[in-house]
Amino acid sequence: MALTKKQKFLYWTEWRNAKNVLMKRMGMLPKEVEELRHTLHVKALGYDKSHKEFSNAEFDKILATFRAYTRPADLNAQIRQIDQPKIRAAYALRKIINRLKLTPEYVDGIALKICKKKVSRCDEKELAKLIAALNFHAKRKAGKCQSNTPQERASIR
């Protein structure tokens, strides 16, 4: 998955900030710091990977690592970055809920059936299940489900 333009901008902004800290605080030369960038990828991910190929989860780990250098006293910034997958999933779920004009009670009922808990207690994997279920619900309501015949489609509405 490729990073969005905003993510690329954020990556290079955070890297520039980390690079400045490393050069000032640690007395590193620009060439040494640039070589360290991929070392930090390995530190964050456990393997080296081009920033152009990061998934969202990998991107979040890298940003948290950069921020550990630029904001060492701001644990909230680092934790917030680690929590990004759940934040993204919750945002996607809210978009679907608003688009389908569903009530919170209805969505909590779906969550209780699928995840055995209310939406507010779901982790990002459970939120992804809810998103998939609601997307299926939307397609089914629109008559775009994968049934073979019109009679099958009508029977599941």
C-alpha positions in Angstrom: 0.0 0.0 0.0 1.4 3.4 -0.9 1.3 6.4 1.5 -1.0 9.2 0.7 0.4 12.7 -0.1 -0.5 13.8 3.5 1.3 10.8 4.9 4.4 11.4 2.8 4.5 15.0 3.9 4.1 14.0 7.6 6.8 11.3 7.2 9.3 13.8 5.8 8.4 16.5 8.3 8.8 14.1 11.3 12.0 12.7 9.8 13.4 16.2 9.3 12.6 17.0 13.0 14.2 13.8 14.1 17.2 14.4 11.9 17.7 17.9 13.4 17.5 16.5 16.9 20.1 13.8 16.1 22.5 16.2 14.6 22.2 18.8 17.4 21.9 16.5 20.5 24.2 13.7 19.3 26.6 15.6 17.1 26.0 13.4 14.1 26.8 14.5 10.6 24.0 14.7 8.0 25.4 11.7 6.1 25.4 9.6 9.3 21.9 10.7 10.2 20.6 9.8 6.7 22.1 6.3 7.0 20.3 6.0 10.4 16.9 6.6 8.9 16.7 3.0 7.6 18.2 1.7 10.9 15.2 3.4 12.6 12.9 1.6 10.2 14.4 -1.7 11.3 14.1 -0.6 15.0 10.4 0.2 14.6 9.4 -2.6 12.3 11.9 -5.4 12.8 12.9 -5.2 9.2 13.9 -2.6 6.6 11.3 -1.3 4.2 11.1 1.7 1.9 8.7 4.4 3.2 7.0 4.3 -0.2 5.7 0.8 0.6 4.5 1.2 4.3 1.2 0.0 5.4 -0.7 2.3 7.7 0.3 0.2 10.7 4.0 0.4 9.7 3.7 4.1 9.1 2.3 4.6 12.6 5.2 2.6 14.1 7.8 4.7 12.2 6.2 8.0 13.3 6.2 6.8 16.9 9.9 6.0 16.6 10.7 9.4 15.1 8.7 11.1 17.8 10.5 9.2 20.5 13.5 11.3 19.4 11.8 14.6 18.8 9.4 14.5 21.7 10.9 12.2 24.3 8.9 13.7 27.2 5.6 13.6 25.3 4.5 10.0 25.8 1.0 10.9 24.8 2.2 11.7 21.2 3.9 8.4 21.0 0.9 6.4 22.4 -1.5 8.3 20.2 0.5 7.3 17.2 0.4 3.6 18.3 -3.4 3.9 18.7 -3.8 5.1 15.1 -5.1 1.8 13.7 -8.1 1.9 16.1 -8.6 5.6 15.5 -8.7 5.0 11.7 -11.1 2.1 12.1 -13.4 4.1 14.4 -13.4 7.0 11.8 -14.3 4.6 9.0 -17.1 3.1 11.1 -18.5 6.6 11.9 -18.5 7.4 8.1 -20.5 4.3 7.3 -22.9 4.9 10.3 -23.6 8.4 9.1 -24.0 7.4 5.5 -26.5 4.7 6.4 -28.2 6.9 9.0 -27.9 4.2 11.6 -28.6 4.8 15.3 -26.0 4.1 18.0 -28.3 1.5 19.5 -28.6 -0.3 16.2 -24.8 -0.4 15.7 -24.3 -1.5 19.3 -26.8 -4.3 18.7 -24.8 -5.4 15.6 -21.5 -5.2 17.7 -23.0 -7.3 20.4 -24.0 -10.0 17.9 -20.7 -10.0 16.1 -18.1 -9.1 18.8 -20.0 -9.9 22.0 -19.5 -6.3 23.2 -20.5 -2.7 22.5 -18.7 -0.7 19.8 -16.9 1.5 22.5 -15.1 -1.6 23.8 -14.1 -3.1 20.4 -10.5 -3.2 19.2 -9.4 -2.3 15.6 -9.9 -5.9 14.4 -13.4 -6.1 15.8 -14.2 -2.6 14.3 -13.0 -4.0 10.9 -15.6 -6.8 11.3 -18.3 -4.3 12.0 -17.3 -2.2 9.0 -17.4 -5.2 6.8 -20.8 -6.2 8.1 -22.2 -2.7 7.6 -20.8 -2.5 4.1 -22.5 -5.8 3.3 -25.7 -4.4 4.9 -25.5 -1.3 2.6 -24.9 -3.4 -0.5 -27.7 -5.7 0.4 -30.1 -2.8 0.9 -29.0 -1.4 -2.5 -29.5 -4.8 -4.2 -25.9 -5.3 -5.0 -25.3 -8.4 -3.1 -23.6 -11.4 -4.7 -26.6 -13.7 -5.0 -27.1 -15.4 -8.3 -30.8 -14.8 -9.0 -33.2 -12.0 -8.4 -35.3 -14.3 -6.2 -32.3 -15.0 -4.0 -31.6 -11.3 -3.7 -35.2 -10.6 -2.8 -35.2 -13.3 -0.2 -32.4 -11.7 1.8 -33.7 -8.2 1.9 
